[in-house]
Amino acid sequence: MADSTLHFALGLAVGTCALIPSLIKKIRSEEKTSQAVNKLIITSYGLALFAITPNLLRHSGIPDFFCSGWWMNLFLFHPLLDKIKPGGALMGELLIVLFFVMHYSIILACLLKARSRSN
């Protein structure tokens, strides 16, 4: 079984990769980026929470056979990832830190861009 941090990191990766092109488009077109950054961060962390839903269900007392069934693949291929990569706590933690730093860097870059535009 894969660690919940790995599932959380997968959700962050999917959310970030899905919305980074629209943010880059906004940055290049000199438009305001605050809504795009807000959407990127909320979607990324929302998908991360969505990806660990089977883990949360398991810890709330739902039987394991239900939480590891094929229908839980709806939550970003949760059982499939459990079979492919058992463990992965360290990798998940490193990826979470990587995406946190990446999001922070995106925010700082957008703030610098807005500051230079106002001068």
Secondary structure, DSSP 8 states (H G I E B T S, - for coil): -B-HHHHHHHHHHHHHHHHHHHHHHHHHTT---HHHHHHHHHHHHHHHHHHTHHHHHHHTT--HHHHTSGGGGGTTSHHHHHHHS-B-HHHHHHHHHHHHHHHHHHHHHHHHHHHHHH-
